[in-house]
Amino acid sequence: MPVSPALSFQGGISQFCAALRLAEKQWNQVAVDSEEDFPFPELRKFAQIGALSVTLSVANGGLGLHDSRAGMVALADLLRLAGRLNLALGRCLEGHINVVRLVSLYGSAQQRAVLAEYLQHSTLAGIWVTDGTPPVALVQNVNEIRLTGQKGFASAVRVVGVALITARTEQGDTVMVLVPVGEKTRMGPGPGHLTGMSGSGTGSYDFTGVVVPSTNIIGKPGDYLRQPEFSAGAWRGSAVALGGMDHLVHLLLEELRGRDRASNPHQQVRIGEALILRETASMWVRRAAMAACNSHAEAGETVAIVNLARIAVEQAALALIPLVQRGLGVMAFVRGRPVERVMRDLATYLRQPAPDETLTDAAGWFTENEWPEDVT
């Protein structure tokens, strides 16, 4: 679904960073009538500064933010701002950027050009990999593939215009397929009413009977799980979560100031601890972003650093939530208030798979290998 015209990147990364800084000053935290509402106005604002196409390669009309350290800093700032404004928006933008990244890594020049055409018309892309019942499978003929099955956790199902999905082949392999979506009759409810992140519009999508050209298969079987990208891409989700922490710290300070309680020494302890947690998460996000673009590092090292960053951000955010609750008291539990919404959204957003395995695998790498001296 197109959302608005995109920006031309004639000024390069510096112009985009300037647009981000201006946006940060002008846009306040999102005030929505209902937490169930998809953040359309904010998505349109991000499209207007080029956020939907900025991660495309320069050849395809973007800035190739994944290709340089300066670009990765700008990308981290973009995702952080999105999470600060609205975590549901951040989730959808992060998924959109993941699609661009995977097609740029594993797609052909023609496939990258096709995706660029969608994005230059400000189409939101989604990455839908969690199967419903039955799971998505494909039958491939000479020039086309026919899909069957459902995706069960389809973020922004009523907004996304093109989706990158995983599908099982007749041979039992898993492949990625780029598929136009948007047929309302194929959309269904999601897994149930989540306690947070309801604004992301998660639903299901039935691909049974969808036929697309064989050229819509991206890469080779197994590419979706290929390391280091499969794990290293998690740094982008951590950047969105950091934005949610920014919002919580802002709300804590705003409410304490409004009550004339910010100078209370006990509250100042909480404020100081909140700032430490937020800045700790910020440093880990920056570390992970730099590791993810370090082409000289071993894949295991990149994955381990990003995984440690993911756990560090999760731990910091989970420590921040009760700190805010203690600081604001029962008013932090009034359903529908901004602080209560953000805490619920953040707690839900942080529930990423296999946190224990993520931590032990990272620790295992650095049990056998030295910590790199310079990844920044």
C-alpha positions in Angstrom: 0.0 0.0 0.0 1.7 3.3 -1.1 1.9 5.8 1.7 3.5 9.0 0.2 6.2 10.2 -2.2 9.8 9.5 -1.1 12.7 11.8 -0.9 15.5 12.2 -3.4 18.9 11.5 -1.9 20.9 14.0 -3.9 22.7 15.2 -0.7 23.7 11.6 0.3 24.0 10.3 3.8 24.6 13.8 5.3 21.3 15.1 3.9 19.4 12.1 5.2 21.0 12.6 8.7 20.0 16.2 8.6 16.5 15.2 7.8 16.5 12.8 10.7 17.7 15.5 13.1 15.0 17.9 11.9 12.4 15.2 12.2 13.5 14.4 15.8 13.0 18.0 16.8 9.6 18.4 15.0 8.0 15.1 15.8 6.8 14.4 19.3 5.9 10.9 20.6 2.9 9.6 18.8 -0.4 10.4 20.3 -3.0 7.9 18.9 -6.7 7.7 19.6 -6.5 4.0 20.1 -3.5 1.7 20.7 -5.2 -0.6 18.2 -4.6 2.0 15.4 -1.8 1.4 12.9 0.4 4.5 12.9 -0.3 5.7 9.4 0.5 9.4 10.0 3.9 8.5 11.3 4.6 6.0 8.5 3.8 8.7 6.0 6.2 11.1 7.7 9.0 8.5 7.5 8.2 7.8 3.8 8.5 11.6 3.1 12.1 11.6 4.4 12.9 8.6 2.3 13.0 6.0 5.1 11.4 3.3 3.0 14.0 3.5 0.2 17.1 4.8 1.9 18.6 1.3 2.5 18.5 0.4 -1.2 21.8 0.4 -3.0 23.0 3.6 -4.6 22.5 1.9 -8.0 18.8 1.3 -7.1 18.2 4.9 -5.9 19.0 4.6 -2.2 22.0 5.4 -0.1 23.2 1.8 0.6 23.2 2.4 4.4 24.4 -1.1 5.1 27.5 -0.5 3.1 29.4 1.9 5.3 29.9 2.8 8.9 28.5 6.2 8.4 25.5 4.6 6.8 25.0 2.2 9.7 25.1 5.0 12.2 22.4 6.8 10.2 20.4 3.5 10.0 20.7 3.0 13.8 19.4 6.6 14.3 16.5 6.0 12.0 15.4 2.8 13.7 15.9 4.4 17.2 13.7 7.4 16.2 11.0 5.1 14.9 11.0 3.1 18.1 10.9 6.3 20.2 7.8 7.5 18.3 5.9 4.3 18.2 7.2 0.7 18.7 4.7 -0.7 16.3 6.0 1.6 13.7 9.5 0.6 14.5 8.6 -3.1 14.2 7.2 -2.6 10.8 10.0 -0.4 9.6 12.6 -2.9 10.8 10.9 -5.7 8.9 10.7 -3.5 5.8 14.5 -2.8 6.0 15.1 -6.6 6.6 13.4 -7.3 3.3 15.6 -4.8 1.5 18.7 -6.2 3.1 17.9 -9.8 2.2 17.1 -9.0 -1.4 20.3 -6.9 -1.7 22.4 -9.8 -0.4 20.8 -12.8 -2.2 18.7 -11.4 -5.0 19.7 -10.8 -8.6 20.1 -7.4 -10.2 16.7 -7.8 -11.8 15.1 -8.7 -8.4 16.7 -5.8 -6.7 15.4 -3.5 -9.4 11.9 -4.9 -9.0 11.9 -4.3 -5.2 13.3 -0.8 -5.8 10.3 -0.1 -8.0 8.0 -1.0 -5.2 9.8 1.1 -2.7 10.2 4.2 -4.8 6.4 4.3 -4.9 6.6 4.1 -1.0 5.2 0.6 -0.7 5.7 -1.0 2.7 7.4 -4.4 2.6 6.9 -7.1 5.2 8.9 -10.1 6.2 6.5 -13.0 7.1 8.3 -16.2 8.1 6.1 -17.7 10.8 3.8 -20.3 9.3 0.2 -20.8 10.1 -1.8 -23.9 9.6 -1.1 -25.3 7.1 2.5 -24.0 6.5 3.4 -22.3 3.2 4.7 -24.6 0.5 5.3 -24.2 -3.2 5.1 -26.2 -6.3 7.5 -25.0 -9.0 6.9 -25.4 -12.8 9.1 -24.2 -15.5 8.2 -20.5 -15.4 6.0 -20.1 -12.3 5.4 -21.3 -8.8 2.1 -22.0 -7.1 1.8 -21.4 -3.3 -0.3 -23.0 -0.7 -0.7 -22.5 3.1 -0.7 -19.5 5.5 1.6 -17.2 7.4 0.4 -16.7 10.9 2.3 -13.7 12.3 2.0 -11.2 9.4 2.9 -7.8 10.8 1.0 -4.9 9.2 -1.0 -7.4 7.2 -3.5 -4.7 5.9 -0.7 -2.2 5.0 2.1 -4.2 3.5 2.1 -4.2 -0.3 4.9 -6.8 -1.0 6.1 -9.5 1.4 9.2 -11.6 1.5 8.1 -15.0 2.8 9.7 -18.4 3.4 8.2 -21.5 1.8 9.0 -25.2 1.7 9.8 -26.8 -1.6 8.8 -30.3 -2.7 12.3 -31.4 -2.0 12.0 -30.2 1.6 14.2 -27.1 1.2 13.3 -23.6 2.5 13.4 -20.7 0.0 12.5 -17.0 0.1 9.8 -15.7 -2.2 8.9 -12.1 -2.9 5.2 -11.9 -3.3 2.8 -9.0 -4.0 0.1 -9.0 -1.2 -2.9 -6.9 -0.3 -5.9 -9.1 -1.2 -8.3 -8.5 1.7 -10.1 -11.8 1.2 -6.8 -13.6 2.1 -6.3 -11.7 5.3 -7.4 -13.2 8.6 -6.9 -12.7 12.4 -3.6 -13.1 14.1 -2.7 -15.5 16.9 -4.9 -13.7 19.4 -5.0 -10.3 21.1 -1.5 -9.5 22.2 -1.1 -7.5 25.4 1.2 -5.1 23.6 2.2 -4.1 20.0 -1.4 -4.3 18.9 -0.8 -1.3 16.7 1.5 -3.3 14.4 -1.6 -4.9 12.9 -0.5 -8.5 13.0 -2.7 -10.9 11.2 -2.6 -14.0 9.0 -2.4 -14.3 5.2 -3.5 -17.2 3.1 -1.3 -17.8 0.1 -3.2 -20.8 -1.2 -3.6 -20.5 -5.0 -1.2 -17.5 -5.4 0.9 -17.9 -8.6 4.0 -15.9 -9.2 6.9 -16.1 -11.6 9.8 -18.5 -10.7 12.0 -15.4 -10.8 10.4 -14.3 -7.6 12.4 -16.9 -5.6 15.2 -14.9 -3.9 18.6 -16.6 -3.7 19.2 -20.3 -3.0 17.7 -22.8 -0.6 18.9 -22.1 2.9 19.9 -18.5 2.3 17.4 -17.1 4.8 19.2 -18.9 7.6 22.7 -18.2 6.3 25.1 -16.7 8.9 26.2 -14.1 9.8 23.2 -12.2 8.4 20.5 -14.3 10.0 21.7 -13.4 13.5 23.5 -10.2 12.8 20.4 -8.5 11.5 19.0 -8.6 15.1 20.9 -5.4 15.9 18.2 -3.5 14.0 15.5 -4.8 16.4 17.7 -3.7 19.3 17.9 -0.2 17.9 14.1 0.0 17.8 13.9 -1.3 21.4 16.4 1.4 22.4 14.0 4.0 20.9 11.3 2.5 23.2 13.6 3.0 26.1 14.1 6.7 25.1 10.4 7.2 25.2 10.1 5.6 28.6 12.9 7.8 30.1 11.2 10.8 28.5 7.8 10.0 30.1 9.4 9.3 33.5 11.1 12.7 33.5 8.1 14.5 32.1 5.7 13.1 34.7 8.0 13.6 37.7 8.6 17.2 36.6 4.9 17.7 36.2 4.4 16.5 39.8 7.3 18.6 41.0 9.0 15.4 42.2 12.0 15.3 39.9 14.2 16.9 42.6 13.3 14.3 45.2 16.6 12.5 46.0 14.9 9.0 45.8 13.4 9.9 42.4 16.8 11.3 41.3 18.3 7.9 42.0 15.7 6.3 39.7 16.4 9.0 37.1 20.1 8.3 37.2 19.6 4.6 37.0 17.3 5.0 34.1 19.8 7.1 32.2 22.5 4.5 32.9 20.4 1.7 31.6 19.4 3.7 28.5 23.0 4.7 27.7 24.3 1.2 28.3 21.8 -0.1 25.7 22.8 2.7 23.3 26.5 1.8 23.5 25.6 -1.9 22.8 23.5 -1.0 19.8 26.3 1.1 18.4 28.8 -1.7 19.0 26.5 -4.3 17.3 25.9 -2.0 14.3 29.7 -1.6 13.8 30.2 -5.3 14.2 27.5 -6.1 11.6 29.3 -4.0 9.0 32.8 -5.3 9.7 33.5 -7.4 6.6 36.9 -8.4 8.0 35.5 -10.2 11.1 34.7 -13.9 11.2 31.0 -14.7 11.0 31.1 -16.3 14.5 32.5 -13.1 16.0 29.9 -10.9 14.3 27.1 -13.1 15.5 28.4 -13.3 19.0 28.7 -9.5 19.4 25.3 -8.9 18.0 23.8 -11.6 20.2 25.4 -10.1 23.3 24.1 -6.7 22.4 20.6 -8.1 21.9 20.6 -9.6 25.4 22.2 -6.5 26.9 19.5 -4.3 25.5 16.8 -6.7 26.6 18.2 -6.8 30.1 18.5 -3.0 30.3 14.9 -2.5 29.0 13.5 -5.1 31.4 15.2 -3.3 34.3 13.9 0.1 33.1 10.3 -1.0 33.2 10.0 -1.7 37.0 12.1 1.4 37.7 9.6 3.6 35.9 6.7 1.8 37.7 8.3 2.4 41.1 9.0 6.1 40.2 5.4 6.8 39.0 3.5 4.5 41.3 0.0 3.3 40.5 -0.4 5.9 37.7 2.0 3.8 35.6 -0.6 1.1 35.6 -3.6 3.1 34.3 -4.5 1.4 31.1 -4.2 3.6 28.1 -1.9 6.2 29.5 1.2 6.7 27.3 3.6 5.3 29.9 1.5 2.2 30.4 1.2 1.6 26.7 4.9 2.0 26.0 5.8 -0.4 28.9 3.4 -3.0 27.5 4.6 -2.6 23.9 8.2 -2.7 24.9 7.8 -5.9 27.1 6.0 -7.6 24.1 8.6 -6.4 21.6 11.5 -7.8 23.6 10.1 -11.3 23.5 12.4 -12.5 20.8 13.1 -16.3 20.4 15.7 -18.3 22.2 17.3 -15.7 24.5 19.1 -18.4 26.6 20.6 -20.1 23.6 21.5 -16.7 22.2 23.5 -15.8 25.3 25.2 -19.1 25.7 26.2 -19.4 22.1 27.8 -15.9 22.3 29.5 -16.7 25.5 30.8 -19.9 23.9 32.4 -18.1 21.1 34.3 -15.8 23.4 35.3 -18.7 25.6 37.4 -19.8 22.7 38.2 -16.5 21.1 39.6 -13.1 22.2 37.3 -10.1 22.4 38.2 -7.8 19.4 40.0 -4.7 20.3 38.3 -2.4 17.7 35.0 -2.9 16.1 33.9 0.8 16.3 
